[in-house]
C-alpha cells in the first residue's frame, strides 16, 4: 500500500494523538505570541484615528470609534516638520552608510594577520563596549571638538560601533581565505580586495548591521536635545517630542480653565496628549516598518553566520 502511494507521489503519514496535541499547542502558542506582537501597534493605530475624547478615557480597545484623521492633519501641520523629516532622513542615510562601511572595513582588517598590533587594536575597540564615561564627559568632548550645533555631531559619535565590528569580523573569518589569496596573487592591494572581493561576499551581515544602525539613527533624539540649538538641525523625533510636551501642557491648561462638560466637548475634536502620542508613534514607526521587509531576508542569515565562528 505504501509502495503504491509512493509511486503516485502521495505518502500519508499517520499522526499519533500526541503529535496532534503538540501541533495544536504549538499553533496556539505562536498565535498568542503573534497577537502580543501585533496588538500594541494595532491599538496605537485605532486610537490615533478614533474620537480623541474616547481615546483619552481609554474607551478604544478593540476597534476604532468615530473614525477621523484630524490627528494626522494636526501633526502634518506642525511648524518645521518637513525640514525635520529631511534632517532625520539625511542623518539616517549618511550615518547608516558610514557606520556600515567602517564596521565592514575594521572587521575585515582585524582578520588580516599583517595588521600591526592586530590583537591589541581589536581588544582596544571591543573594551569600549563595557565602559562609558557618561553624558557630561561626552558632551564636553563633543563641545571641545566642535560638534555642537553641527550636523556631523549626529554622525561621528556613531561611526565606530564595536558590536557591529565584531559581527563583521566573525563573518569575514567564515569567508574562504582562498578568495583573498587569489586577489593577492593577481596583484590586488588591501583596499581592492576589500571593495571588490569582501564587500560583495559579506552582504548579509552588512544588511543586518544596516537595519540596526538605521533604526538607531532614526529613533535618536537625545543627541539633538543635548547638542543642537539651531532649529534647522532638529530631527523629526525631536520636533515631535517637543510637540508631545506642548500637547500635554495644553491639556493641563484646558483642564484648569474649563468645566468638565466644556472639556469633554473640546477633546472630542481637539488633539489631546494621548491622541498626539498615538499619532506621533505611528508617524515615527511607519517608515521603519516599511523598510524592514526589504532587509528581512538578509537578517536571519547575517545574524546566524556573523554570530557563530566557523
C-alpha positions in Angstrom: 0.0 0.0 0.0 2.8 2.4 0.9 4.7 1.5 -2.3 1.6 2.2 -4.4 1.1 5.6 -2.7 4.8 6.3 -3.2 4.6 5.6 -6.9 1.9 8.2 -7.2 3.8 10.7 -5.1 1.3 10.6 -2.2 2.6 9.3 1.1 0.4 10.0 4.1 2.0 9.5 7.5 -0.5 8.7 10.2 0.0 11.1 13.1 -0.3 9.9 16.6 -2.6 11.7 19.1 0.5 13.1 20.9 1.7 14.7 17.6 -1.6 16.3 17.0 -1.7 17.7 20.6 1.8 19.1 20.2 0.9 20.7 16.9 -2.2 22.3 18.4 -0.3 23.6 21.4 2.4 25.0 19.0 -0.1 26.8 16.9 -1.8 28.3 19.9 1.5 29.5 21.4 2.5 31.1 18.1 -0.9 32.7 17.7 -0.7 34.2 21.2 2.8 35.4 20.5 1.8 36.9 17.2 -1.2 38.7 18.9 1.1 40.0 21.6 3.5 41.4 19.0 0.8 42.9 16.7 -1.8 44.2 19.1 0.2 47.1 20.5 0.7 48.6 17.0 -3.0 47.9 16.2 -4.0 49.5 19.5 -2.0 52.6 18.8 -3.3 52.9 15.3 -7.0 52.6 16.2 -6.6 55.2 19.0 -4.9 57.6 16.6 -8.0 57.6 14.3 -10.7 57.4 16.9 -12.5 60.3 18.7 -10.0 61.9 20.9 -12.2 62.2 24.0 -12.9 58.4 23.8 -9.2 57.7 23.3 -8.3 59.9 26.3 -10.7 57.9 28.5 -9.3 54.5 27.3 -12.6 53.5 25.7 -10.9 52.4 22.4 -9.6 48.9 22.8 -10.7 46.5 20.1 -11.9 48.6 17.2 -11.8 52.3 16.2 -14.7 54.5 17.3 -15.9 57.7 15.5 -13.2 57.4 12.9 -11.4 60.6 11.8 -7.9 61.6 10.5 -7.7 65.1 12.0 -4.8 63.9 14.3 -2.7 63.2 11.3 -3.6 66.6 9.7 -2.7 68.3 13.0 0.7 66.5 13.1 1.3 67.3 9.4 0.8 71.0 10.2 3.4 71.1 12.9 5.8 74.0 12.0 9.2 72.8 10.8 8.0 69.2 10.5 9.1 68.8 6.8 12.5 70.2 7.4 12.9 67.9 10.5 11.9 64.9 8.4 14.5 65.7 5.8 17.1 66.0 8.6 16.1 62.7 10.0 16.3 61.0 6.6 19.7 62.7 5.9 21.3 61.6 9.2 19.8 58.1 8.8 21.2 57.6 5.3 24.6 59.2 5.9 25.1 57.7 9.4 24.0 54.2 8.4 26.2 54.2 5.3 29.3 55.3 7.2 28.6 53.0 10.1 28.3 50.0 7.9 31.4 50.9 5.8 33.6 51.4 8.9 32.3 48.3 10.6 32.9 46.2 7.5 36.4 47.7 6.9 37.6 47.4 10.5 36.0 43.9 10.8 37.9 42.8 7.7 41.2 44.4 8.8 41.0 42.7 12.2 41.1 39.4 10.3 44.3 40.4 8.5 47.4 38.9 10.2 49.5 41.6 8.5 47.8 44.4 10.5 50.2 45.9 13.0 49.3 45.0 16.6 46.0 43.5 15.4 45.0 41.8 18.6 45.8 45.0 20.6 43.6 47.2 18.4 40.8 44.7 18.3 40.7 44.5 22.1 41.0 48.2 22.4 37.9 48.6 20.3 36.0 45.8 22.0 36.6 47.1 25.5 34.7 50.3 24.8 31.5 48.2 24.8 31.8 47.8 28.5 32.9 51.3 29.7 31.1 54.6 29.3 32.2 57.9 30.7 28.7 59.3 30.9 26.7 62.1 29.4 28.7 65.1 30.9 32.2 64.0 29.7 30.6 63.0 26.3 29.0 66.5 26.0 32.2 68.3 27.0 34.2 66.2 24.5 31.7 67.0 21.7 31.8 70.7 22.6 35.6 70.7 22.6 35.9 69.2 19.2 33.3 71.5 17.7 30.5 69.0 17.1 27.8 71.0 19.0 25.3 72.7 16.7 26.9 70.7 13.8 25.3 68.1 11.6 28.4 65.9 12.0 27.6 65.6 15.7 24.9 63.1 14.6 27.4 61.1 12.6 30.9 60.9 14.0 30.0 59.5 17.5 28.1 56.6 15.9 30.5 55.6 13.2 32.6 53.1 15.2 30.3 50.6 16.8 32.2 47.7 18.5 29.3 45.2 18.3 28.9 45.7 14.6 32.7 45.4 14.1 32.7 42.1 16.0 29.8 40.8 13.8 31.7 41.8 10.6 35.0 40.3 11.9 33.4 36.9 12.7 31.6 36.9 9.3 34.8 37.7 7.4 36.5 34.8 9.2 33.9 32.5 7.7 34.8 33.6 4.2 37.3 31.2 2.4 40.7 32.7 2.6 41.5 31.4 -0.9 39.4 34.3 -2.2 41.8 36.8 -0.7 44.8 34.8 -1.7 43.6 34.8 -5.3 43.3 38.5 -5.2 46.8 39.0 -3.8 48.2 36.7 -6.5 46.6 38.9 -9.1 48.3 41.9 -7.5 45.3 43.4 -5.7 46.0 45.5 -2.6 44.2 45.6 0.7 41.6 48.2 -0.5 41.0 46.5 -3.8 40.4 43.1 -2.0 38.1 44.8 0.5 35.9 46.6 -2.1 36.0 44.1 -4.9 36.0 40.7 -3.0 34.9 41.1 0.6 32.1 43.6 0.3 30.1 41.6 -2.2 30.6 38.4 -0.2 29.5 39.8 3.2 26.3 41.5 2.1 24.0 39.6 4.5 25.8 40.8 7.6 26.0 44.3 6.1 22.2 44.3 5.6 21.8 43.2 9.2 24.0 46.0 10.5 22.3 48.5 8.3 18.9 47.6 9.9 20.4 48.1 13.4 22.2 51.4 12.5 19.3 52.9 10.6 16.7 52.2 13.4 19.2 53.7 16.0 19.7 56.8 13.9 16.0 57.2 13.0 14.8 56.9 16.6 17.5 59.0 18.3 16.5 62.4 19.7 18.7 62.8 22.8 21.7 64.0 20.8 19.5 66.7 19.3 18.3 67.7 22.8 21.9 68.0 24.1 23.9 69.2 21.1 21.6 71.2 18.7 20.3 74.7 19.2 19.7 75.6 15.5 16.1 74.6 14.6 17.4 73.8 11.1 19.3 70.8 12.7 16.3 69.5 14.6 15.2 65.9 13.7 11.7 64.6 13.3 11.8 62.8 16.6 12.9 65.8 18.5 10.2 68.1 16.9 7.5 65.5 17.7 8.9 65.1 21.2 8.5 68.9 21.7 5.0 68.8 20.3 4.0 66.0 22.7 5.2 68.1 25.6 3.2 71.1 24.3 0.1 68.9 23.9 0.5 67.7 27.5 0.8 71.3 28.7 -2.1 72.4 26.6 -4.3 69.6 28.1 -3.4 70.6 31.6 -4.2 74.3 30.8 -7.6 73.3 29.4 -8.3 71.1 32.4 -7.6 74.0 34.8 -9.6 76.7 32.9 -12.8 74.8 31.7 -15.6 72.8 33.2 -15.9 69.0 32.7 -18.6 69.4 30.0 -16.6 72.0 28.1 -13.5 69.9 28.4 -15.3 66.8 27.0 -16.7 68.8 24.1 -13.3 70.3 23.3 -11.5 67.0 23.5 -13.9 65.3 21.1 -12.2 67.0 18.1 -9.1 68.8 19.5 -5.8 67.0 19.8 -5.0 65.6 23.2 -1.8 64.3 24.8 -2.9 60.8 24.2 -4.0 61.3 20.6 -0.8 63.1 19.9 1.3 60.3 21.4 -0.5 57.7 19.4 -0.3 59.6 16.1 3.4 60.5 16.6 4.2 56.9 17.4 2.6 55.8 14.1 4.4 58.5 12.2 7.8 57.6 13.6 7.4 53.8 13.4 5.8 53.5 10.0 9.0 54.3 7.9 10.9 51.6 9.8 8.1 49.1 9.3 8.0 49.8 5.5 11.8 49.4 5.1 12.3 46.4 7.2 10.7 43.8 4.9 13.3 44.6 2.2 16.1 43.7 4.6 14.4 40.9 6.4 15.7 38.1 4.1 19.2 39.1 5.0 18.6 39.5 8.7 18.4 35.9 9.9 21.3 34.7 7.7 23.5 37.6 8.7 23.0 37.2 12.4 23.4 33.4 12.4 26.6 33.4 10.3 28.1 36.6 11.8 27.5 35.5 15.4 28.9 31.9 15.2 32.5 31.4 14.4 33.3 28.7 11.8 
